[in-house]
Amino acid sequence: MESSGAVAAKFCLKITRRDVSSNSLTLPNAFYSKYSNRLVGHVELNLRSGYVLPLRLDYNTGVLNGFLVFFMELELKGGEFMLFEYFGRYNFNVYLLGTNGTEIDYPHTVHYMQRRLPRAGWRFVKLQTEFDSNLDEITPTPAFLERCAVLLPDRITYIISNGKKFHGSYCHNAERFTGLRSLCDIVGVDDLSAFHMMLYEYHWQSVIKISVFDKDLNEIVFSGTPLSKDANSHCPSIGSYFAITISPKHMNEDCYTVDIPNEFSDLVNIHWKLQTHKRDDYHCRTIEDGWQAFRDGMKVDEGDLCIFECPMDTFDQFSVRVMKHPDIDF
């Protein structure tokens, strides 16, 4: 349960006896009108004890659903205060204050889904015999749904072995993943029956990783990168980029990190927060681990311009261009 150092938006909710027997809480109008465009459909509440509560947000009403187990496991009776801190995206830090106005001693427990869905994720497979030639959707196994259905958001992002992403959805009523026709279009097959086996990995939030296996059960690693043309000749759009001009210090044998230029700091803070490292003094973001191998492999020289481009919605995969005599208009 960590903060970014930024000022958090805070609000309090007083829990009533009626609340603790329900499954939902409504976000305050003032907060929701200001931050609704930043929230996503799946959010998490984090207690200082390590308890993590996954919730689903109804965009139309500003209602968070999924509280009933939380109220039961924390043994709330009504009259308590919940203090929410919001730093952006999908995470809230939450503190519980008892009827005496003092923060409670949190029980040593975790949400039951934390025990059932480890951070390493949960997986299920589908075999070729289960695929329909017209299929755009699949039904997960009953055991997977029992463990994970409550956590799945409506909007799903699929990732395949070459890093390409495409979007689909999960229908809670029909209990099906949809949007898989896009996978066929990307890799150039008629339908999912071209694959002997498909492994689906759900780790957290809205991401499903898909691995495809041949008849010998060896993984098929699709060619290309997130910025490559699809089999249907569609070219992914470039989402963002940053550039580094090679200076003498970058060529030194003791150069292990490279600062990302200040003019791109806003992009880094938003998009690459988890994919880049901060130096120990926390003043600058840098590229680490592998710079020398990259520099030598690309045979860059002083004065060259390295342009790092990433496709839309894939901010941890980069296509790199090296311009020997940079003449580019940013």
NUKEDO-69617 format. One record per atom (N, C-alpha, C): x, y, z. Coordinates in steps of 0.001 Angstrom, whole numbers, padded with zeros to 6 digits, always signed. Example, Ala and Ser with C-alpha at 12.3 -4.5 7.8 and 13.67 -1.06 7.14 Angstrom:
<lumses>
+013190-005690+007800 +012300-004500+007800 +013200-003300+007800 +012850-002250+007080 +013670-001060+007140 +012900+000030+007870 
</lumses>
This chain:
<lumses>
+000859-001182+000000 +000000+000000+000000 +000887+001220+000000 +001207+001745-001174 +002152+002836-001305 +001509+003998-002026 +002018+005183-001743 +001572+006368-002474 +002672+006814-003402 +002315+007620-004389 +003285+008076-005366 +004000+009340-004941 +003614+009902-003771 +004171+011175-003357 +003315+012331-003809 +002348+012075-004678 +001462+013123-005150 +000355+013344-004131 -000312+014488-004234 -001423+014784-003350 -002620+013943-003775 -003189+013226-002823 -004306+012342-003136 -005623+013078-002981 -006593+012675-003796 -007964+013120-003592 -008579+012246-002513 -009198+012869-001505 -009731+012121-000366 -011226+012372-000224 -011921+011338+000222 -013300+011509+000657 -013608+010441+001684 -014648+010682+002475 -015047+009765+003535 -016479+009291+003295 -016738+008050+003660 -018093+007512+003664 -018378+006956+005055 -019527+007333+005613 -019941+006741+006880 -020810+005534+006573 -020388+004390+007085 -021063+003135+006771 -022275+002951+007686 -023408+002664+007109 -024633+002450+007869 -024905+000955+008028 -025864+000617+008885 -026244-000791+009047 -026800-001347+007740 -027477-000487+006989 -028007-000935+005702 -026875-001229+004720 -025813-000399+004772 -024677-000607+003867 -024035-001970+004071 -023832-002377+005327 -023074-003598+005595 -023832-004858+005204 -025098-004728+004869 -025838-005880+004372 -026069-005801+002867 -025434-004812+002229 -025563-004657+000777 -024237-004997+000109 -024206-004891-001212 -023000-005239-001969 -022394-004030-002662 -022901-002836-002402 -022458-001681-003176 -022374-000425-002319 -021553+000504-002790 -021471+001853-002230 -021416+002832-003398 -022003+004008-003195 -022032+005023-004242 -020957+006064-003978 -020142+006357-004993 -019114+007385-004860 -019767+008760-004717 -019187+009647-003923 -019758+010990-003774 -019824+011722-005117 -020882+012501-005318 -021067+013200-006587 -019899+014113-006922 -019387+014835-005914 -018297+015781-006171 -017054+015061-006668 -016750+013923-006059 -015588+013152-006488 -015814+012555-007868 -016981+011942-008069 -017212+011222-009320 -017291+012160-010514 -017871+013329-010336 -017957+014274-011447 -016576+014780-011854 -015647+014791-010918 -014293+015294-011205 -013385+014214-011779 -013532+012968-011318 -012561+011933-011649 -013141+010769-012461 -014400+010831-012865 -014997+009696-013573 -014265+009367-014867 -013686+010384-015524 -012978+010122-016783 -011656+009409-016552 -011166+009329-015320 -009911+008634-015033 -010135+007205-014535 -011309+006955-014026 -011579+005641-013451 -011786+004605-014549 -011469+003368-014225 -011692+002254-015142 -012762+001345-014549 -013241+000401-015337 -014345-000445-014904 -014015-001392-013774 -012739-001662-013570 -012296-002559-012497 -011362-001771-011589 -011698-001634-010313 -010879-000885-009371 -010520-001777-008188 -009527-001333-007430 -009091-002086-006264 -009031-001174-005048 -009488-001689-003914 -009304-001032-002630 -008177-001737-001887 -007249-000965-001349 -006092-001539-000659 -006072-001075+000787 -006085-002027+001723 -005908-001718+003135 -004442-001832+003505 -004040-001154+004562 -002637-001186+004978 -002209-002583+005413 -003161-003446+005724 -002842-004805+006161 -002480-005728+005008 -002638-005245+003750 -002379-006087+002595 -003633-006649+001963 -004776-006379+002568 -006059-006828+002018 -006361-006034+000752 -006664-006722-000342 -006987-006093-001617 -008387-006527-002031 -009237-005544-002278 -010623-005833-002649 -010880-005414-004088 -011136-006360-004989 -011486-006010-006370 -012965-005631-006470 -013251-004544-007178 -014616-004052-007331 -014892-003721-008788 -016173-003686-009126 -016574-003261-010458 -017339-001950-010362 -017026-001028-011289 -017649+000291-011282 -018731+000362-012349 -019905+000830-011945 -020980+001128-012893 -020804+002579-013332 -020377+002774-014591 -020086+004123-015069 -021316+005026-015040 -022485+004461-015267 -023696+005279-015368 -024131+005851-014027 -023886+005106-012968 -024388+005528-011658 -023295+005921-010667 -022026+005603-010959 -020961+005867-010003 -021006+004938-008805 -021587+003740-008980 -021715+002766-007898 -020606+001725-008005 -019938+001452-006882 -018945+000383-006793 -019617-000862-006251 -019457-001983-006945 -020097-003234-006565 -019069-004277-006135 -019396-005025-005090 -018517-006091-004621 -018111-005957-003168 -018861-005171-002363 -018467-004886-000987 -018920-005922+000038 -019910-006749-000283 -020543-007558+000751 -019547-008449+001486 -018691-009140+000738 -017697-010011+001381 -016746-009184+002249 -016394-007990+001780 -015522-007084+002537 -016146-006752+003891 -017424-006354+003895 -018087-006006+005148 -018142-007208+006091 -018375-008384+005522 -018470-009587+006352 -017114-009976+006924 -016065-009958+006078 -014745-010399+006538 -014126-009410+007517 -014435-008114+007373 -013912-007111+008310 -014820-006934+009508 -015958-007623+009524 -016907-007615+010632 -017383-006211+010972 -017707-005440+009927 -018228-004097+010135 -019701-004174+010523 -020109-003291+011447 -021469-003325+011983 -022295-002116+011581 -021644-001088+011052 -022313+000174+010783 -021845+001218+011782 -021714+002463+011325 -021195+003527+012175 -019727+003818+011944 -019029+002936+011225 -017610+003160+010921 -017461+004154+009768 -016286+004740+009660 -015946+005615+008541 -014918+004918+007642 -015103+005066+006337 -014112+004615+005374 -013488+005851+004734 -012174+006027+004926 -011443+007134+004306 -010790+006617+003031 -011122+007230+001899 -010597+006831+000594 -009536+007831+000148 -008421+007326-000345 -007393+008136-000995 -007251+007662-002431 -007342+008592-003365 -007278+008221-004788 -006100+008932-005433 -005183+008142-006005 -004002+008696-006660 -004096+008604-008180 -005196+008106-008702 -005343+007980-010139 -005475+006524-010566 -006020+006352-011788 -006211+005018-012366 -007220+004210-011557 -006832+003015-011072 -007808+002091-010514 -007579+001773-009044 -006642+002444-008363 -006317+002088-006991 -006825+003126-005995 -007461+002641-004944 -007808+003456-003786 -007086+002879-002569 -006454+003731-001787 -006050+003339-000448 -007217+003635+000477 -007547+002693+001354 -008702+002846+002230 -008281+002615+003674 -008759+003490+004558 -008498+003379+005990 -009839+003313+006712 -009943+002428+007696 -011182+002232+008443 -011055+002849+009828 -011992+003719+010155 -012043+004338+011470 -013279+003829+012194 -013081+003361+013422 -014166+002776+014188 -015134+003817+014712 -016144+003361+015432 -017150+004276+015981 -016561+005208+017029 -015361+004882+017541 -014695+005764+018496 -013853+006829+017811 -013879+006867+016457 -013146+007882+015711 -011690+007561+015482 -011242+006361+015872 -009840+005963+015757 -009707+004831+014742 -008606+004844+013990 -008384+003774+013023 -008345+002428+013730 -008965+001444+013102 -009110+000137+013739 -007819-000669+013646 -007722-001713+014459 -006681-002729+014292 -007187-003718+013251 -006513-003767+012128 -007002-004587+011020 -006761-006069+011296 -007748-006905+011043 -007538-008356+011221 -006530-008876+010206 -005845-009936+010594 -004841-010541+009708 -005549-011484+008731 -006157-010884+007738 -006875-011661+006738 -006710-010995+005386 -006951-011749+004336 -006954-011196+002989 -008292-011550+002356 -008635-010825+001294 -009869-011105+000582 -009846-012542+000070 -011009-013212+000118 -011023-014629-000241 -010548-014870-001670 -010719-013884-002587 -010238-014067-003948 -008719-013946-004030 -008084-013268-003043 -006623-013259-003009 -006094-014648-002700 -006836-015402-001920 -006410-016774-001634 -006648-017681-002829 -007638-017326-003663 -008007-018190-004776 -007327-017775-006075 -006988-016507-006216 -006328-016034-007429 -004981-015429-007066 -003910-016208-007065 -002598-015690-006703 -002108-014695-007728 -001118-013883-007347 -000596-012873-008262 +000037-013501-009501 +000356-014789-009439 +000862-015469-010637 -000249-015762-011627 -001503-015489-011261 -002602-015635-012184 -003277-016994-012116 -004296-017165-012984 -005013-018430-013071 -005242-018746-014536 -005220-020037-014886 -005193-020441-016283 -006251-021498-016590 -006655-021545-017863 -007461-022652-018356 -007116-022874-019823 -007422-024066-020346 -007109-024387-021739 -008385-024758-022486 -008324-024550-023812 -009371-024996-024719 -008697-025784-025839 -009267-026947-026168 -008721-027809-027205 -009440-027591-028531 -008805-028029-029595 -009330-027835-030940 -010741-028387-031093 -011020-029496-030430 -012338-030121-030550 -013451-029259-029958 -013069-028236-029172 -014071-027376-028546 -014327-026102-029345 -013630-025924-030488 -013761-024707-031271 -014804-024873-032368 -015566-023832-032580 -016536-023756-033677 -015890-022974-034814 -016129-023384-036063 -015489-022723-037200 -015906-021263-037342 -017041-020885-036779 -017496-019495-036853 -017263-018740-035546 -016389-019279-034721 -016291-018817-033347 -015652-017440-033216 -016288-016576-032453 -015713-015309-032024 -015641-015260-030501 -016061-016329-029871 -016147-016330-028418 -015835-017717-027876 -015468-017754-026597 -015248-019030-025919 -015847-018946-024515 -016212-020090-023999 -016730-020176-022634 -015638-020763-021747 -015180-020038-020730 -014155-020584-019835 -014675-021823-019100 -013747-022565-018527 -014125-023752-017773 -014886-023354-016505 -015785-024214-016022 -016539-023893-014802 -015640-023598-013598 -014545-024340-013458 -013657-024114-012320 -013006-022744-012390 -012627-022303-013605 -012053-020973-013767 -013083-019910-013402 -014305-020070-013873 -015353-019090-013580 -015640-019018-012087 -015618-020156-011422 -015872-020166-009985 -014842-019327-009242 -013604-019393-009709 -012540-018655-009037 -012481-017191-009442 -012747-016896-010715 -012365-015594-011265 -013497-014731-011811 -014686-015288-012011 -015732-014540-012708 -016044-013213-012038 -016029-013182-010708 -016384-011956-010007 -015372-010837-010263 -014149-011202-010656 -013101-010212-010878 -013072-009670-012301 -013685-010373-013239 -013533-010021-014651 -014323-008758-014992 -013672-007770-015622 -014391-006576-016069 -015091-006837-017398 -015923-005907-017819 -016616-006060-019100 -015651-005967-020274 -014685-005062-020187 -013736-004847-021282 -012478-005667-021028 -012043-006436-022028 -010886-007315-021902 -009839-006932-022942 -008561-006969-022535 -007447-006808-023460 -006718-008137-023563 -006624-008653-024776 -005910-009912-025028 -004487-009597-025510 -003521-010409-025099 -002129-010273-025542 -001668-011627-026066 -001056-011644-027254 -000530-012892-027809 +000991-012883-027748 +001624-013960-028228 +003042-014206-027959 +003981-013166-028553 +003607-012470-029625 +004497-011451-030189 +004240-010066-029607 +003437-009997-028567 +003182-008733-027894 +002008-007940-028437 +001419-008387-029524 +000276-007661-030073 -000926-007773-029136 -001695-006700-029079 -002883-006655-028242 -004119-006409-029101 -005220-006947-028649 -006502-006627-029271 -007565-006676-028179 -008696-006045-028453 -009703-005868-027414 -010919-006749-027643 -011507-007153-026561 -012742-007911-026585 -013537-007594-025338 -014347-008526-024914 -015179-008283-023743 -015482-009590-023036 -015977-009454-021814 -016480-010603-021075 -017938-010340-020742 -018817-011236-021141 -020248-011116-020873 -020561-011884-019591 -020953-011170-018545 -021208-011819-017259 -022473-012675-017307 -023436-012284-018101 -024672-013067-018183 -024443-014394-018915 -023758-014314-020070 -023505-015531-020862 -022258-016267-020404 -021414-015616-019570 -020156-016192-019079 -019245-016591-020239 -019011-015629-021136 -018184-015890-022312 -017233-014732-022576 -016020-015086-023082 -015108-014100-023648 -015445-013935-025127 -015459-012696-025597 -015752-012435-027001 -014632-011594-027619 -014679-011466-028953 -013698-010654-029667 -012529-011428-030206 -012584-012769-030162 -011440-013587-030544 -011251-013700-032052 -012230-013257-032816 -012063-013245-034267 -010869-012377-034672 -010581-011360-033890 -009444-010477-034197 -008127-011229-034180 -008018-012252-033322 -006797-013058-033284 -006574-013728-034632 -007628-014265-035226 -007510-014919-036532 -007059-013928-037594 -007605-012718-037557 -007228-011701-038529 -005769-011289-038379 -005293-011205-037141 -003921-010760-036885 -002904-011780-037383 -003147-013069-037125 -002140-014094-037445 -002413-014789-038773 -003574-014517-039392 -003829-015032-040736 -004348-016453-040801 -005304-016801-039950 -005967-018105-040044 -007464-017882-040223 -008147-018905-040717 -009581-018756-040993 -010407-018701-039725 -010067-019536-038759 -010830-019571-037506 -009983-020241-036435 -010496-020301-035223 -009722-020813-034097 -009422-022305-034201 -010141-023026-035056 -009874-024455-035196 -008515-024727-035832 -007836-023671-036321 -006475-023829-036835 -005480-024111-035709 -005880-023885-034469 -004995-024082-033330 -005363-025380-032608 -004331-026136-032223 -004598-027400-031522 -005063-027146-030092 -004412-026190-029428 -004776-025882-028043 -004496-024418-027770 -005338-023805-026951 -005140-022418-026554 -005143-022339-025034 -004133-021647-024497 -004015-021431-023055 -004362-019979-022761 -005275-019766-021829 -005692-018428-021418 -005190-018187-020001 -004485-017062-019816 -003940-016723-018505 -004543-015404-018043 -005231-015458-016923 -005781-014232-016326 -004974-013903-015084 -004339-012733-015114 -003478-012354-013999 -004169-011396-013038 -004845-010387-013558 -005479-009382-012695 -006064-008328-013612 -006944-007530-013127 -007543-006434-013887 -008185-006940-015175 -007776-006432-016343 -008520-006730-017568 -007702-007468-018623 -006536-007997-018265 -005629-008569-019254 -005709-010095-019266 -005899-010641-020465 -005857-012091-020691 -004719-012370-021664 -003749-013178-021260 -002678-013593-022161 -003078-014908-022836 -002903-014956-024157 -003276-016136-024928 -002023-016780-025512 -001822-018051-025214 -000738-018829-025817 -001360-019916-026669 -000788-020137-027857 -001306-021113-028813 -000292-022241-028960 -000778-023501-029030 +000100-024668-029095 -000244-025513-030313 +000806-026161-030872 +000593-027059-032010 +000223-028459-031512 +000112-029415-032437 -000345-030762-032071 +000647-031496-031184 +001921-031043-031190 +002918-031633-030305 +003004-030900-028975 +002082-029942-028777 +001988-029136-027562 +003199-028246-027347 +003806-027803-028452 +004838-026774-028401 +004188-025429-028691 +004584-024408-027955 +003978-023094-028167 +004333-022552-029546 +003367-021955-030195 +003588-021262-031463 +003856-019795-031153 +005066-019346-031440 +005422-017938-031220 +005215-017195-032536 +004246-016328-032563 +003914-015631-033799 +004999-014623-034154 +005268-014487-035430 +006313-013565-035886 +005862-012133-035718 +006848-011239-035751 +006538-009821-035705 +006606-009242-034304 +006226-007986-034210 +006216-007228-032966 +004886-006487-032886 +004632-005792-031764 +003381-005026-031689 +003222-003985-032786 +004330-003558-033412 +004246-002553-034469 +004289-003150-035870 +004349-004476-035980 +004377-005116-037297 +002988-005091-037936 +002968-005229-039264 +001700-005376-039966 +001039-006687-039566 -000290-006643-039432 -001036-007875-039211 -001126-008651-040520 -001607-009881-040440 -001763-010697-041653 -002755-010072-042625 -003674-009253-042107 -004640-008571-042981 -004134-007205-043448 -002795-006966-043278 -002104-005745-043728 -002456-004514-042908 -003135-004693-041787 -003414-003555-040914 -002149-003168-040163 -001847-001862-040145 -000669-001369-039433 -001097-000707-038128 -000612-001174-036988 -000968-000537-035718 -000525+000921-035693 -001315+001758-035045 -000992+003174-034918 +000044+003376-033820 +000949+004320-034039 +001941+004664-033022 +001263+005484-031940 +001381+005019-030688 +000741+005717-029583 +001568+006869-029066 +002851+006648-028813 +003744+007682-028294 +005180+007313-028646 +006073+008237-028431 +007483+007974-028689 +008329+008906-027833 +009577+008561-027671 +010569+009502-027148 +011871+009252-027884 +012771+010217-027849 +014016+010127-028613 +015205+010453-027722 +016326+009821-028027 +017581+010056-027299 +018674+010316-028313 +019363+011430-028159 +020537+011729-028993 +021772+011181-028294 +022529+010347-028988 +023694+009695-028382 +024792+010724-028142 +025215+010817-026896 +026268+011743-026501 +027507+010950-026103 +028641+011614-025903 +029863+010876-025529 +029702+010002-024286 +028925+010488-023297 +028792+009705-022057 +028062+008384-022305 +027191+008364-023314 +026467+007122-023613 +027373+006043-024183 +028543+006437-024692 +029455+005485-025314 +030499+004956-024340 +030519+005489-023107 +031501+005056-022129 +031245+003626-021677 +032318+002917-021328 +032182+001536-020877 +031451+001426-019548 +031460+002521-018757 +030778+002478-017466 +029388+003106-017528 +028851+003271-018738 +027505+003815-018898 +026507+002661-018910 +025750+002545-017828 +024777+001458-017707 +023329+001951-017752 +023128+003251-017611 +021773+003807-017636 +021742+005026-018548 +020586+005294-019112 +020404+006446-019999 +019163+007207-019567 +019323+008500-019315 +018185+009323-018899 +017228+009533-020055 +015938+009474-019761 +014926+009828-020746 +014784+011345-020737 +014826+012011-021906 +014844+013480-021954 +013680+014115-021202 +013965+015283-020611 +012971+015978-019801 +011717+016331-020579 +011869+016658-021887 +010686+017061-022643 +009673+015939-022804 +010094+014707-022507 +009172+013579-022592 +008769+013085-021211 +009078+013836-020158 +008814+013355-018799 +007337+013146-018550 +006494+013987-019130 +005052+013813-018925 +004585+012492-019500 +005086+012135-020698 +004719+010859-021304 +005178+009704-020436 +006387+009833-019906 +006935+008755-019085 +006115+008582-017819 +005773+009691-017170 +005015+009594-015929 +003669+008928-016154 +003069+009173-017307 +001747+008629-017578 +001844+007198-018083 +002684+006965-019079 +002629+005711-019816 +003677+004689-019399 +004858+005130-019002 +005931+004171-018746 +006292+004103-017264 +005369+004456-016421 +005665+004504-015000 +006185+003173-014474 +005641+002075-014950 +006031+000756-014446 +007105+000100-015295 +007380+000666-016479 +008317+000016-017391 +009704+000652-017371 +009847+001806-016705 +011145+002444-016596 +011509+002542-015124 +012796+002742-014873 +013279+002762-013505 +013626+004185-013075 +013468+004449-011778 +013986+005684-011222 +015384+005430-010672 +016252+006439-010805 +017558+006316-010156 +017364+006390-008652 +018403+006044-007917 +018297+005978-006466 +017901+007315-005850 +018269+008429-006504 +017927+009731-005935 +016498+010156-006286 +015786+009364-007092 +014391+009602-007445 +014176+010901-008223 +015235+011441-008842 +015095+012690-009569 +014892+012500-011054 +015155+011324-011568 +015136+011160-013019 +014771+009732-013380 +014054+009586-014483 +013741+008256-014999 +014779+007864-016043 +015111+006583-016048 +016190+006124-016921 +015835+004794-017574 +016539+004520-018681 +016552+003176-019247 +017681+002415-018554 +017385+001233-018037 +018395+000440-017342 +018414-000979-017890 +019467-001694-017505 +019554-003133-017778 +019493-003429-019271 +020639-003469-019902 +020692-003824-021307 +021079-002693-022229 +021356-001496-021683 +021706-000377-022553 +022956-000678-023372 +023991-001224-022739 +025242-001469-023462 +025037-002503-024569 +024261-003555-024287 +023991-004558-025318 +023209-003937-026469 +022271-003085-026154 +021501-002399-027192 +022404-001487-028016 +023215-000705-027331 +024102+000261-027997 +025069-000439-028944 +025677-001517-028457 +026652-002218-029284 +025970-002989-030412 +024809-003575-030103 +024117-004341-031131 +023593-003473-032263 +023148-002277-031942 +022642-001354-032960 +023758-000546-033613 +024994-000677-033093 +026165+000018-033636 +025930+001515-033733 +025455+002092-032652 +025212+003533-032641 +026516+004282-032409 +026545+005501-032886 +027699+006381-032723 +027250+007691-032100 +028214+008442-031616 +027923+009752-031061 +027211+010621-032103 +026131+011268-031673 +025356+012117-032571 +024173+011432-033214 +024107+010090-033151 +022963+009380-033700 +021710+009663-032869 +020571+009549-033508 +019298+009753-032826 +018556+008424-032755 +018238+007983-031543 +017459+006758-031327 +016023+007157-031005 +015092+006667-031807 +013682+006992-031624 +012952+005734-031156 +012342+005823-029980 +011622+004709-029380 +010126+004954-029592 +009485+004064-030365 +008066+004209-030675 +007298+003015-030121 +006137+003291-029557 +005293+002199-029071 +003896+002350-029656 +003250+001228-029942 +001905+001292-030518 +000870+001679-029481 -000302+002032-029946 -001401+002397-029080 -001711+001258-028120 -001833+001596-026826 -002201+000634-025776 -001124-000397-025481 +000091-000209-025993 +001176-001163-025705 +002405-000364-025322 +002399+000149-024097 +003428+001084-023685 +004640+000417-023055 +004750-000907-023179 +005946-001595-022702 +006661-002324-023831 +006283-002038-025086 +006928-002630-026251 +007334-001490-027191 +008583-001526-027680 +009076-000417-028490 +009685-000909-029796 +009425-000168-030841 +010167-000298-032088 +011186+000831-032083 +012439+000507-032387 +013508+001501-032286 +014078+001783-033663 +014162+003061-033994 +014816+003502-035226 +016053+004295-034862 +017152+004049-035565 +018389+004799-035365 +018653+005629-036615 +018694+006933-036453 +018970+007839-037567 +020410+008317-037449 +021220+007960-038446 +022648+008265-038383 +022919+009762-038514 +022112+010442-039283 +022261+011895-039423 +020897+012509-039178 +020526+012684-037918 +019156+013066-037578 +018731+014380-038227 +017603+014298-038856 +016980+015473-039448 +015482+015259-039377 +014947+015339-038167 +013556+014990-037929 +012840+016137-037250 +011631+016378-037637 +010817+017434-037073 +009874+016836-036048 +010102+017124-034761 +009224+016604-033711 +007989+017471-033595 
</lumses>
